[in-house]
Amino acid sequence: MKETEVLKIDEQFAFFSAMTPMLQRGALAFPRQVAKELARAQYPDTPGAWATGVKNLVIYPDPSDDSMAEVLGAAQLIDANGDDEYEEADPYLVAMAYDIQEHYPNSRVVVVSDDVKDRLPRKESVLTACTRLRIACIGASDFVDHLRNSVINHP
């Protein structure tokens, strides 16, 4: 995975404008915990503000308890020494992908995350969880490149 590429200011409107209909038709999804985690920032950036504003457009339900158990059994995605004030989004992200993959076996489910390094004994990465559960995982830079090449520059 490549290092995350930052979107230029003049690209952001096109990217988030393209992502909103993707979210509405189910081609893109995130659990509400992702929006909550992004909203915790003192000064949210464009992705955080967008996720908070469109979280009610996600068409998929919250991850099931069975999927959460499967994901938490596959990888240690919760930092035992983390902040107890909020839920970590990582297990919900992977569990949502797991649910969608189970319910729509002919679909291509890909998790986008730059969490690729295990930090044991505290926490394993989203990539490790996805690998163990056979869910594709790409970095944000690869997602940006894909969106730029397939949607933004070729509507």
C-alpha positions as CSV (number, residue, x, y, z in Angstrom):
1,M,0.0,0.0,0.0
2,K,1.2,3.5,-0.9
3,E,1.4,6.3,1.6
4,T,-1.8,8.3,1.8
5,E,-2.1,11.0,-0.9
6,V,-3.7,14.2,0.3
7,L,-6.4,15.6,-2.0
8,K,-5.7,19.0,-3.3
9,I,-8.2,21.7,-2.1
10,D,-9.4,22.1,-5.7
11,E,-10.1,18.4,-6.0
12,Q,-12.1,17.9,-2.9
13,F,-15.4,19.2,-4.1
14,A,-15.4,16.8,-7.1
15,F,-14.4,13.9,-4.9
16,F,-17.0,14.3,-2.3
17,S,-19.6,15.3,-4.8
18,A,-18.9,11.9,-6.6
19,M,-18.9,10.0,-3.3
20,T,-22.3,11.1,-2.1
21,P,-24.3,9.4,-4.9
22,M,-22.1,6.3,-4.5
23,L,-23.1,6.3,-0.8
24,Q,-26.8,6.7,-1.7
25,R,-26.8,3.7,-4.1
26,G,-24.7,1.4,-1.8
27,A,-21.4,1.5,-3.8
28,L,-19.8,3.1,-0.7
29,A,-20.6,2.7,3.0
30,F,-19.3,3.3,6.4
31,P,-20.7,2.6,9.9
32,R,-21.9,5.5,12.0
33,Q,-18.9,4.9,14.4
34,V,-16.6,6.2,11.6
35,A,-18.6,9.5,11.4
36,K,-18.5,9.7,15.2
37,E,-14.7,9.1,15.3
38,L,-14.1,11.8,12.6
39,A,-16.4,14.3,14.4
40,R,-14.3,14.1,17.5
41,A,-11.6,16.2,15.9
42,Q,-11.5,19.7,17.3
43,Y,-11.3,21.1,13.7
44,P,-12.8,18.5,11.3
45,D,-11.3,18.3,7.9
46,T,-13.3,17.9,4.7
47,P,-13.7,14.1,5.0
48,G,-14.8,14.4,8.6
49,A,-17.3,17.1,7.8
50,W,-18.6,15.1,4.8
51,A,-19.0,11.9,6.7
52,T,-20.9,13.6,9.5
53,G,-23.2,15.3,7.0
54,V,-24.0,12.2,4.9
55,K,-24.0,9.5,7.6
56,N,-27.8,9.2,7.3
57,L,-27.5,8.3,3.6
58,V,-25.7,5.0,4.3
59,I,-28.2,2.3,3.1
60,Y,-26.6,-0.6,5.0
61,P,-27.6,-1.4,8.6
62,D,-25.2,-1.4,11.5
63,P,-23.0,-4.5,11.6
64,S,-24.7,-7.5,13.2
65,D,-23.7,-8.8,16.6
66,D,-22.6,-12.1,14.8
67,S,-20.3,-10.1,12.5
68,M,-18.9,-8.1,15.4
69,A,-18.1,-11.3,17.2
70,E,-16.5,-12.8,14.1
71,V,-14.3,-9.8,13.6
72,L,-13.3,-9.4,17.2
73,G,-12.5,-13.1,17.2
74,A,-10.3,-12.8,14.1
75,A,-8.2,-9.8,15.3
76,Q,-7.6,-7.6,18.3
77,L,-9.1,-4.3,16.9
78,I,-9.8,-2.6,20.2
79,D,-7.0,-1.0,22.1
80,A,-7.4,-2.1,25.7
81,N,-5.5,1.0,26.8
82,G,-7.6,3.3,24.5
83,D,-10.0,6.1,25.4
84,D,-13.1,4.6,27.1
85,E,-15.1,7.8,26.1
86,Y,-15.8,6.6,22.6
87,E,-16.2,3.4,20.5
88,E,-13.4,2.7,18.2
89,A,-14.6,2.6,14.6
90,D,-12.2,-0.1,13.3
91,P,-14.1,-3.2,14.3
92,Y,-17.4,-1.7,13.1
93,L,-15.8,-0.9,9.7
94,V,-14.5,-4.4,9.2
95,A,-17.8,-6.0,10.5
96,M,-19.8,-3.9,8.1
97,A,-17.7,-5.1,5.2
98,Y,-18.0,-8.7,6.6
99,D,-21.8,-8.4,6.7
100,I,-22.0,-6.9,3.2
101,Q,-19.8,-9.6,1.8
102,E,-21.9,-12.3,3.5
103,H,-25.2,-10.8,2.3
104,Y,-24.0,-10.0,-1.2
105,P,-21.6,-12.8,-2.1
106,N,-21.4,-11.7,-5.8
107,S,-20.4,-8.1,-4.9
108,R,-16.8,-6.8,-4.6
109,V,-16.3,-5.6,-1.0
110,V,-13.2,-3.5,-0.4
111,V,-12.2,-1.8,2.9
112,V,-10.3,1.5,2.6
113,S,-7.9,2.0,5.4
114,D,-4.4,3.1,6.0
115,D,-4.3,1.1,9.3
116,V,-1.8,-1.4,8.1
117,K,0.6,-1.8,10.9
118,D,0.0,-4.1,13.9
119,R,0.8,-2.4,17.2
120,L,0.9,-5.4,19.5
121,P,0.3,-6.0,22.3
122,R,-2.1,-3.1,22.1
123,K,-3.9,-3.6,18.8
124,E,-3.8,-5.3,15.5
125,S,-4.4,-3.4,12.2
126,V,-7.5,-3.3,10.0
127,L,-5.4,-4.9,7.3
128,T,-4.7,-7.9,9.5
129,A,-8.3,-8.3,10.3
130,C,-9.3,-8.0,6.7
131,T,-6.6,-10.5,5.6
132,R,-7.8,-13.1,8.2
133,L,-11.4,-12.6,7.1
134,R,-10.6,-12.6,3.4
135,I,-11.9,-9.1,2.8
136,A,-10.0,-7.0,0.3
137,C,-8.3,-3.9,1.9
138,I,-6.7,-1.0,0.1
139,G,-5.1,2.3,1.2
140,A,-6.7,5.7,0.9
141,S,-4.2,6.7,-1.8
142,D,-5.3,3.7,-4.0
143,F,-9.0,4.6,-3.4
144,V,-8.3,8.2,-4.4
145,D,-6.5,7.0,-7.6
146,H,-9.4,4.7,-8.4
147,L,-12.0,7.4,-7.9
148,R,-9.9,9.9,-9.9
149,N,-9.5,7.5,-12.8
150,S,-12.9,5.9,-12.9
151,V,-15.4,8.6,-11.8
152,I,-13.8,12.0,-11.5
153,N,-11.9,12.1,-14.8
154,H,-14.3,9.8,-16.7
155,P,-17.9,10.5,-15.6
